[in-house]
Amino acid sequence: MAMVATGIVLAILILLSGYWFSRDTSTKPQPLITFFTSSFEPTIPPKITDTPTSTLLPTFTPLPVFLLLPTNTPTNTFTPIFTLSGHIIFTCTRGGLNHLCIMNADGSNLKQLTDGYYNDYYPSLSQDGGTIIFVSNRTGVFQIFTMDIDGSHQTQMPLNLDDISAPDLSPNGEWIVFSAVQDGDKSLWLVKKDGSGLRFLFGPASSEIDPVWSSDGSHIAFASSYSGYVELFTINPDGNDLTQVTKMRQSIGGRSAWSPDGTELVFYAGPYQDREIYLVEISNEIVTQLTQGGNNTGPCFSPDGHWIVFTSSRGGSHEIYIMKSDGTGIIQLTFDLEDDWQPRWGP
């Protein structure tokens, strides 16, 4: 029996071995790890070449301009469109009295030029920037005075007229136009700078005030109630060619100012404590409002015509402001507890 069993086992082993070596091994699963076999072939990583056939480039989001660090050599230089040049002369209230102050057009280097127990008003600069003309009651009644731009050589021009105001020197420096009262009426007058040649220019209506020369000296603009309402008029220096420029039919205030090219006048109008700045084109009488609120008065063009200086009480007291000639870009120049007003812009 033992021999038969042994034979059966051997037969089974022979059959199994034949099956093992005769079967197709192409689909035989390979072991994950083979130990101690000569058929082991390690996996070789692919060769990395110097120039890859496909490269994924990183992407970057640029920083905002304001986060970039400045370089030592800027690529762009900002050049302002407008240059604030020249001087602004104005009435400055100090200690309850009115005196004259001057500053650079950007508000720097502010200086008080007059001081005393009297009142100075209506300053303006000559076209060459060397002379200031104004009125003062330091001798008892308001008379015309002149002085140098630094406040020196203050000289009175005695005239036999009452309540003189708003003197303005002609561009050639020869004639002064001003407003004065005679026989109860306020009229316009001319006098030479040396005090000679006094002559009547225009009046009387109930009020002729605040005359100003055009930049070429060919015309004088002023406010008058000649037509019933206070409006702006122009007249030649010889008293001819009276022309009404505005038909606002509301209370136009005092001093206006010519644009340097003589085509426009800037002025103020409106009810008391609610004045606005306006621009009128002389050729067609088209009026444009430049300000909105703040009680604005006393406008004057800069010598280049790009800016307008004016007074406003929008912050409480009257202070000096400037704005571009289209009414934008308003900048406050003075910051005093007392009033600064009646500005004129010269060289």
C-alpha positions in Angstrom: 0.0 0.0 0.0 2.8 2.4 0.8 4.4 1.8 -2.5 1.1 2.5 -4.3 0.7 5.7 -2.5 4.2 6.8 -3.2 3.6 6.1 -6.9 0.5 8.1 -7.0 2.2 11.2 -5.4 5.1 11.0 -7.9 2.6 10.8 -10.8 0.8 13.9 -9.6 4.1 15.8 -9.2 5.1 14.9 -12.8 1.8 16.1 -14.1 2.0 19.4 -12.3 5.6 20.1 -13.4 4.6 19.5 -17.0 1.8 21.9 -16.7 4.0 24.6 -15.1 6.6 24.6 -17.8 4.2 24.3 -20.7 1.8 27.2 -19.9 2.0 30.7 -21.4 3.7 33.0 -19.0 3.2 36.2 -21.0 0.4 37.3 -18.8 2.0 36.1 -15.6 1.7 38.8 -13.0 5.1 40.0 -11.8 5.8 40.3 -8.1 6.0 43.8 -6.7 9.4 43.0 -5.1 11.7 40.1 -6.1 14.4 39.1 -3.6 17.7 37.4 -4.5 16.9 36.6 -8.2 19.2 37.1 -11.1 16.3 38.4 -13.2 15.9 41.6 -11.1 16.1 44.7 -13.3 16.0 48.1 -11.4 13.8 50.9 -12.8 16.0 53.6 -14.4 14.7 57.1 -14.2 14.3 58.9 -17.5 17.2 61.0 -18.7 16.9 64.7 -18.1 18.1 66.8 -21.0 19.4 70.3 -20.9 16.6 71.6 -23.1 13.3 70.2 -22.1 10.8 69.7 -24.9 8.0 71.3 -22.8 8.4 73.9 -20.1 5.6 75.3 -17.9 6.5 78.9 -17.3 5.3 80.5 -14.1 2.9 83.5 -14.3 3.2 86.7 -12.3 0.7 89.4 -11.5 2.3 92.8 -11.6 2.3 95.0 -8.5 0.2 98.1 -8.5 2.1 101.2 -9.5 1.9 102.8 -6.0 3.7 99.7 -4.5 6.7 99.9 -6.8 9.8 101.2 -5.2 11.1 104.4 -6.9 14.3 104.2 -8.8 17.2 106.7 -8.6 16.5 107.9 -12.1 12.8 108.4 -12.8 11.6 107.7 -16.3 8.9 110.4 -16.2 9.0 113.9 -14.7 5.7 115.6 -13.9 5.4 119.1 -15.2 2.5 121.1 -13.9 0.2 122.7 -16.5 -0.1 125.9 -14.6 2.7 127.9 -12.9 1.7 130.1 -9.9 3.9 133.1 -10.5 3.7 136.8 -9.5 2.4 138.5 -6.4 -1.1 138.9 -4.8 -1.7 142.2 -3.0 -4.8 142.4 -0.7 -6.4 144.2 2.1 -5.7 142.4 5.4 -7.7 143.3 8.6 -5.4 143.2 11.6 -6.4 144.4 15.1 -9.7 145.7 13.7 -8.0 148.0 11.2 -7.5 147.5 7.5 -4.0 147.4 6.1 -2.2 146.0 3.1 -0.5 142.7 2.7 1.4 141.0 -0.1 2.3 137.3 -0.7 3.6 135.1 -3.5 0.9 133.7 -5.7 1.2 130.3 -4.0 0.5 131.9 -0.6 4.1 131.8 0.6 6.1 134.8 2.0 3.2 136.7 3.3 4.1 140.2 4.5 2.2 143.1 6.0 3.2 146.3 4.2 1.2 149.1 6.1 0.5 149.6 9.8 -1.0 152.4 11.8 -4.2 153.8 13.3 -5.9 154.3 10.0 -7.5 152.2 7.2 -5.9 151.3 3.8 -8.1 149.8 1.0 -8.2 148.9 -2.7 -4.6 147.9 -3.5 -3.5 147.1 -7.0 -0.2 146.4 -8.7 1.2 148.2 -11.7 1.7 146.1 -14.8 5.5 146.1 -14.3 5.0 144.9 -10.7 7.0 147.6 -9.1 4.3 150.0 -7.8 1.3 149.5 -5.5 -1.5 152.0 -5.7 -4.2 152.2 -2.9 -6.4 154.6 -0.9 -5.9 155.5 2.8 -7.6 157.8 5.3 -4.4 158.4 7.2 -4.7 162.1 6.5 -8.3 162.3 7.5 -10.1 161.6 4.2 -9.6 158.9 1.7 -6.9 159.9 -0.8 -4.8 158.0 -3.4 -1.3 156.8 -2.2 1.4 155.0 -4.0 4.4 152.9 -2.7 7.0 150.5 -3.8 6.3 146.8 -3.8 8.3 146.4 -0.6 6.2 149.0 1.2 8.7 151.9 1.0 8.2 155.4 -0.4 4.6 155.8 0.6 3.4 159.0 -1.2 0.1 160.8 -1.1 -1.6 162.3 -4.1 -3.9 165.1 -2.7 -7.0 165.6 -4.7 -10.0 167.9 -4.0 -12.5 165.1 -4.1 -14.3 163.1 -1.5 -14.6 159.4 -0.8 -12.0 158.3 -3.3 -11.9 154.5 -3.9 -10.7 151.8 -6.3 -7.7 153.5 -8.0 -6.2 151.5 -10.9 -3.0 152.4 -12.8 -3.0 152.2 -16.6 -0.7 149.6 -18.2 1.7 152.3 -19.4 1.9 153.7 -15.9 0.8 157.1 -16.9 -2.9 157.5 -15.8 -4.9 156.5 -12.7 -8.6 155.8 -13.0 -10.7 155.9 -9.8 -14.1 156.5 -8.4 -14.9 159.6 -6.2 -17.8 161.6 -4.9 -18.6 165.1 -6.1 -21.8 166.9 -5.3 -23.2 163.7 -3.7 -22.7 161.6 -6.8 -20.1 158.9 -7.3 -18.4 159.3 -10.7 -15.3 158.1 -12.6 -12.2 160.3 -12.9 -8.7 160.2 -14.4 -5.5 161.7 -13.1 -1.9 161.4 -14.1 0.4 159.5 -11.8 2.1 162.7 -10.8 -1.2 164.2 -9.6 -1.7 166.5 -12.6 -4.3 166.5 -15.4 -7.4 165.6 -13.3 -10.4 165.2 -15.5 -13.9 163.8 -15.3 -14.6 160.5 -17.2 -18.2 159.4 -16.6 -21.3 160.0 -14.5 -23.4 160.8 -12.7 -25.8 157.9 -12.1 -26.5 156.8 -8.6 -23.3 154.8 -8.6 -20.2 154.5 -10.8 -17.7 152.3 -9.0 -14.6 150.1 -9.3 -13.0 151.0 -12.6 -10.3 148.7 -14.0 -8.1 149.1 -17.1 -7.9 146.5 -19.8 -4.4 145.0 -20.3 -3.8 147.0 -23.5 -5.1 150.3 -22.0 -7.8 150.7 -24.6 -10.9 150.3 -22.4 -12.0 150.7 -18.8 -14.6 148.4 -17.2 -16.7 149.5 -14.3 -20.0 148.8 -12.4 -22.8 151.3 -12.8 -26.5 151.7 -12.1 -26.9 153.7 -15.3 -29.4 151.2 -16.7 -31.4 150.9 -13.5 -29.7 147.8 -12.2 -26.0 147.7 -11.3 -24.4 146.2 -14.4 -20.9 146.1 -16.0 -20.0 148.7 -18.6 -16.9 149.5 -20.6 -15.8 152.9 -21.9 -12.9 154.3 -23.7 -10.4 156.4 -21.7 -11.6 159.5 -23.7 -15.1 159.0 -22.4 -16.6 157.6 -25.6 -18.1 154.3 -26.7 -20.0 153.5 -23.5 -21.1 149.8 -23.8 -23.2 147.7 -21.4 -21.7 144.3 -21.0 -24.0 142.4 -18.6 -27.8 142.2 -18.2 -27.9 140.2 -15.0 -30.6 142.3 -13.3 -29.3 141.5 -10.0 -26.8 143.1 -7.6 -23.4 143.1 -9.2 -20.7 143.9 -6.7 -17.6 146.0 -7.0 -14.4 145.2 -8.8 -14.2 143.2 -11.9 -11.1 142.2 -13.8 -10.1 141.8 -17.4 -8.7 138.6 -18.8 -5.2 139.2 -20.2 -6.4 138.9 -23.8 -9.2 141.4 -23.2 -12.0 139.1 -24.3 -13.6 138.4 -20.9 -14.4 140.0 -17.6 -14.6 138.2 -14.2 -17.0 139.7 -11.6 -19.2 138.9 -8.7 -23.0 139.2 -8.2 -25.8 138.1 -6.0 -27.6 139.0 -2.8 -25.6 140.2 0.2 -23.6 137.4 1.9 -24.5 135.1 -1.0 -22.3 136.3 -3.9 -21.0 134.1 -6.7 -18.2 134.6 -9.2 -19.1 134.9 -12.9 -17.3 135.2 -16.2 -18.7 137.2 -19.1 -17.6 137.1 -22.8 -17.6 140.7 -23.9 -18.3 140.0 -27.6 -21.5 138.1 -27.0 -22.5 138.8 -23.4 -22.5 135.0 -22.5 -22.2 134.7 -18.7 -20.8 131.6 -17.0 -21.1 131.0 -13.2 -17.8 129.8 -11.7 -18.5 129.2 -8.0 -21.4 127.6 -6.1 -21.8 128.8 -2.5 -19.4 130.4 -0.1 -20.1 134.1 -0.6 -17.4 134.9 -3.1 -16.2 138.4 -4.1 -13.4 140.5 -5.6 -12.1 138.2 -8.4 -9.0 139.0 -10.5 -7.2 137.0 -13.2 -3.6 135.9 -12.9 -1.2 137.6 -15.4 -1.2 134.4 -17.5 -5.0 134.1 -17.4 -5.1 130.5 -16.2 -6.1 131.3 -12.6 -8.5 133.6 -10.7 -7.9 134.9 -7.2 -10.9 135.8 -5.1 -12.2 136.3 -1.6 -14.6 133.7 0.1 -16.1 133.4 3.5 -16.9 129.7 3.0 -14.8 128.8 6.0 -16.1 131.6 8.3 -13.8 134.6 7.9 -13.0 136.2 4.6 -9.9 134.5 3.2 -8.0 134.5 -0.1 -8.6 131.6 -2.5 -7.5 130.8 -6.1 -9.1 128.6 -8.7 -8.6 127.7 -12.3 -10.2 130.0 -14.8 -13.0 127.4 -15.4 -13.9 127.4 -11.7 -12.2 124.1 -10.8 -9.2 123.4 -8.5 -10.0 125.8 -5.7 -7.1 126.3 -3.3 -7.2 128.4 0.0 -4.1 130.6 0.4 -4.7 132.6 3.6 -5.7 131.2 7.1 -6.2 134.2 9.4 -8.6 134.8 12.2 -9.3 138.2 10.7 -10.4 139.0 7.2 -8.2 139.0 4.1 -10.0 140.5 1.0 -9.8 142.7 -2.1 -7.1 140.6 -3.8 -5.3 141.8 -7.0 -2.9 139.6 -8.8 0.1 141.2 -10.5 3.6 140.2 -11.8 
